[in-house]
């Protein structure tokens, strides 16, 4: 394979990520690796442990050749939007041969088969899906149960058993919908992504973040590469008050326009935000079996950043841009190649943003806002128009 892509957060980059990158280079024999990486806020609806430029530098040091930013409107969204937005950008780079992603279960064939089945848009499928959703289960599970009910084929339920598997399924669906020639390469991960028990060697990002949150930075030293460890200082707690304040000052009407804030969730958030002054406490109170903690976190972060559902939908329907965060010094030719072939603007300097119009410009303005707010909260001076050469 000439060029492989992966979607990542590297929050923070750890030993499991090193293994993944090594797999892409050694086992898949990719000559170049492009990482599409979330910016300063993540899919769990949380601020990243480290700013996007630091994490992009870590990606290059770990073996990536080019890091492109996943726009904030997608990086902070639900799995379907996150994956669809990511694959839209990767597909429009017009140079990628394959996408490799980490999963807990399943192989290439299993993901393709279930993805094709889930793309059924018949009236019967929609009717049964609505019934399942009305029963109070998650969208991923509802779609799987609908497929099972309407199909004679057997599908592996483990493919919707974890966020990584669900993302892998959504990546596959998005590529199929785009009629893309890009191939998928699922790689089986080690361990449980949600396990908060910190392990030496390969451990979950959740366990690393939890240790940092508890002020136990030294304990993560053998779980992350040295260049990650030396940059990790602590958890960005300052965001708690900023995000809560945004919820308090928002109106129910404005909250109802925020991405994924549906079915009266705005009223529930407004009723509870004044008496719960930490994110964890507020999320605990607002969440239910149907409305997961991660979803509530995403809504609160989207409100903080002013990301409305209409903007997300517009961004999914339009060509955006490829904002380059970092490049390996010997791989600068990749930027030239993408600039010639890509079906979207490539941003490497401030003047490149002059190409952006309408929806693309609104999307980029959210990246700028996210960068500015991250700077305010962490007291780290960041230049949105920066591009690192490592």
Buried (B, 14 or more C-beta within 10 A) or exposed (E): BEBBBBBBBBBBBBBBBBBBBEBBBEEBEBEBBBBBBBBBBBBBBBBBBBBBBBBBBBBBBBBBBBBBBBBBBBBBBBBBBBBBBBBBBBBBBEBBBBBBBBBBBBEEEBBBBBBBBBBBEEEEBEEBBEEBBEEEBBBBBBBBBBBBEBBEEEBBEEBBBBBBBBBBBBBBBBBBBBEBEBBBBBBEBBBBBEEBEBBEEBBBBBBBBBBBEEEEBEBBEEBBBEBBBEBBEEBBEBBBEEBBEBBEEBEBEBBBBBBBBEEEBBEBBBEBBEEBEEBEBBBEBBBEEEBBBBBBBBBBBBBBBBBBBEBBBBBBEBBBBBBBBBBBEEBBEBBEBBBEEBEBBBBBEEEBBEEBEEBBBBBBBBBEBBBEBBBEBBEBEBEBBBBBEB
